Amino acid sequence: YYLIDLDGTLIDSSGLIVACFQHVLKNVIGINMTDAEVKKTIGKPLRQQYKEIGEQHQIPCDESVVESWAQAHFEHQINHWEGNVVLYPGVKEALEVLKNKG
């Protein structure tokens, strides 16, 4: 058996992550951030990212507000997943090799 991390190892979902943030920032929160600014926040827990963004923009953001932003993010992600993540080069072939080894 093999245990392999999916996101960042087999697939590149960075474009989808940024798109989800941009959707929530523009359409839910009502602020603008560049893709580069969004990318600087990636790696932290999602709710922490939104809490920090809210605080940086002086937007009241208690736990329920942050949760609503996170839910909007997840909803956008689910609805736009297909076609917006890609396999890294060589992944398909590597998985075939592992599969054939049993």
N, C-alpha and C positions, 0 to 999 in steps of 0.2 A: 504494500500500500504506500501511496505517496500523499503527503499533505502539502499543498502548494497554495500560497496566498494568491488571491485573484487580482485585486485592485493594486495596480502599481507593479505587479510582477508579470501577470499574464495579459492584462488589459490596461489600456491607457484611457482613463475616464476623466482626465483633467479638464478637457473641454466641456464635458457635461457638468462637472462640479462648478466651473466658472459660470456657465450658463444658468445654473440653478440659483447661484448667488445673485447674478445680475437681474434675474426675473424678480426675486424677492426684494432686492434693494430698490429697484425702479418701480415695481407695480404694487408692492405691499407696504414697504417702509417709506418710499418716496424720496430716496436719495440717489446720488450718482457716485460711483467709484470706478476707477479704471480697472481693467483686467489685472494689471500689475499689482494694484493695491489689494485686490481680492486674493490673488495668488499668495501674497505675503501672509495671509491669515490661515491658509490651508495647512493642516497637520494638527490643529487643535481640535478638541471636541466641538461639534457643530454648534451647540447651544452657547458654549463659551465664545465662539467666534461672533455669533450674533449679539451677545451681551456686550462684548467689547466694541463692536461696531456701533451699537446704539449709544453706548457711553461716549465714544469718540465724537459722535455727532450730536451729543446732548439731547438724545431722545429718551424720554422716560421708558424704561424697559424692565418691568418686573418679570418674574418667572412666567406668568401667564402670557405676556406679550412675546417674550423670547420663544416660548413654546409654540405660539401661533406662527411665528416666523419660520421656525424649524419645520412645522407641519406643512406650510406652503412650499418650503424647499423640497421636502420629501415627495409631495404631490407632483411638483414639476418634474422631479427626477424620475418618478415612476412613469409619467406620461411621455417622457422624452428619451428614455433609456435606449430604446432600439435605434440603431443607426448612429448613435452619438458616442459609442465606445468602440475602440478598435483593439484588435490583438496586436501585441508588439511583434515586430519581425522575428520569424523563426519559431514562434510559439507553437503554431499548429504542427509543424514538423517535429518539434521536440516532444509534444504530447503523443504524437503517433509512435515515436520511438519507445516512449515509456509504455504505451499501450501494448505494443508488440512484444515487449520484454515480459509482459504478464504482470 
